[in-house]
Amino acid sequence: GIVAVFESHRAKGIPAMYSLHSWCGMAAFLLYLLQWLLGCGFFLFPGASFSLRGRYKPHHVFLGISLFALSIGTSLLGITEMLLFNISDSYSHFVPEGLLANTLGVLLVAFGLVVGYVLTKDDWKRPQLAEEMALSMDFKTLTEGDSPLSSN
């Protein structure tokens, strides 16, 4: 992916990393890499304690949502950049390429809004199972005497 971008620019003689699209794209790539490495370190490998995982999880969720928004914004910047480079003279005449790009942009924004809505609705979150509550990341259910197996 990222290598292909630089190779494509080099082959066409286009300078790399000069536009806002390239800067945002590189930031998204590096932050995704960081998110992946930290996620593996905290959640996949057994070295991290449960309390450390519990403290990191809100940051992990926030960074994931932020990266999703950054990716959509970067995609929109890329679509606009390609329109300006390829059809800047005829773009205002509603050419098919411009209409297709605008439609794709509107669909990307709509997709981002739907995902944002779903992520903020508690009704859409999977309820924890009793055994998951008993083994919560910070053991609050066990230390506060709130057993998930007891009847209320």
C-alpha positions in Angstrom: 0.0 0.0 0.0 2.3 2.8 1.2 5.2 1.6 -0.9 3.0 1.6 -4.0 2.0 5.2 -3.4 5.7 6.3 -3.3 6.6 4.2 -6.3 3.6 5.6 -8.3 4.7 9.2 -7.5 8.3 8.4 -8.3 7.4 6.8 -11.7 5.2 9.8 -12.7 7.7 12.4 -11.4 5.3 13.7 -8.8 6.8 15.0 -5.6 5.9 13.1 -2.5 4.6 14.4 0.8 3.8 17.9 -0.3 0.0 18.1 0.0 -2.4 18.1 2.9 -3.7 14.7 1.6 -0.2 13.2 1.8 0.4 14.5 5.3 -2.9 13.3 6.6 -2.4 10.0 4.9 1.0 9.5 6.4 -0.3 10.5 9.8 -3.2 8.0 9.5 -0.8 5.2 8.4 1.7 5.9 11.3 -1.1 6.2 13.9 -2.8 3.0 12.6 0.6 1.2 13.0 1.0 2.6 16.5 -2.6 1.6 17.4 -2.0 -1.9 16.1 1.3 -2.4 18.0 -0.2 -1.0 21.2 -3.3 -3.1 20.8 -1.3 -6.2 20.3 0.9 -5.3 23.3 -2.0 -4.6 25.7 -4.6 -7.1 24.5 -3.1 -10.0 22.6 0.1 -10.8 24.5 -0.3 -11.9 28.1 2.3 -9.5 29.6 -0.1 -6.6 30.4 -2.1 -6.7 33.6 -5.8 -6.5 33.6 -5.8 -3.1 35.3 -3.4 -1.8 32.7 -5.6 -3.1 30.0 -8.6 -1.5 31.6 -6.9 1.9 31.8 -5.7 1.7 28.2 -8.9 0.6 26.6 -10.7 4.0 26.6 -7.6 5.5 24.9 -7.6 2.7 22.4 -11.3 3.2 21.6 -10.8 7.0 21.2 -7.8 6.6 19.0 -9.7 4.1 16.8 -12.6 6.4 16.3 -10.3 9.3 15.6 -8.3 7.3 13.1 -11.6 6.3 11.3 -12.5 10.0 11.0 -9.0 10.9 9.9 -9.2 8.2 7.2 -12.5 9.5 5.8 -11.2 13.0 5.8 -8.0 11.9 4.1 -10.0 10.0 1.5 -12.1 13.1 0.8 -8.9 15.2 0.4 -7.5 12.6 -2.0 -10.7 12.6 -4.1 -10.6 16.4 -4.3 -6.9 16.5 -5.2 -7.4 14.0 -8.0 -10.3 16.0 -9.4 -8.2 19.2 -9.4 -5.3 17.5 -11.1 -7.3 15.5 -13.7 -10.4 17.5 -14.6 -10.0 21.0 -13.2 -11.0 22.7 -16.5 -14.2 20.7 -17.0 -15.2 20.0 -13.3 -17.7 22.8 -13.2 -19.6 21.4 -16.2 -20.9 18.3 -14.3 -18.7 15.8 -16.2 -19.3 12.2 -15.3 -15.9 11.8 -13.5 -16.8 14.8 -11.2 -20.3 13.5 -10.5 -18.9 10.0 -9.7 -16.3 11.5 -7.4 -18.8 13.8 -5.6 -21.2 10.8 -5.2 -18.3 8.8 -3.7 -17.5 11.7 -1.3 -21.1 12.0 -0.2 -21.3 8.2 0.4 -18.1 8.3 2.4 -19.4 11.1 4.6 -22.7 9.2 5.1 -20.8 6.0 6.0 -18.8 7.9 8.5 -21.9 9.4 10.1 -23.7 6.0 10.3 -20.6 4.4 11.9 -20.3 7.4 14.3 -24.0 7.0 15.2 -23.7 3.3 15.8 -20.6 3.7 18.0 -22.3 6.2 20.3 -25.4 4.2 20.9 -25.4 2.1 24.0 -28.2 0.0 22.6 -25.9 -1.2 19.9 -23.2 -2.4 22.2 -23.0 -6.1 23.0 -24.1 -6.8 26.5 -21.4 -8.4 28.7 -21.9 -12.1 29.6 -22.0 -13.1 33.2 -18.6 -14.8 33.0 -17.1 -11.6 31.3 -18.4 -9.5 34.1 -16.9 -11.8 36.7 -13.5 -11.5 34.9 -13.8 -7.8 34.2 -10.5 -6.0 33.4 -10.2 -4.2 36.7 -12.1 -6.8 38.9 -14.6 -4.1 40.1 -17.4 -6.7 40.1 -15.4 -8.9 42.4 -14.1 -6.3 44.8 -17.3 -4.3 45.2 -19.3 -7.4 46.0 -21.4 -7.1 42.9 -21.5 -10.7 41.7 -22.9 -11.1 38.2 -24.1 -14.6 39.2 -26.3 -13.5 42.1 -30.0 -12.9 41.5 -31.1 -9.3 41.9 
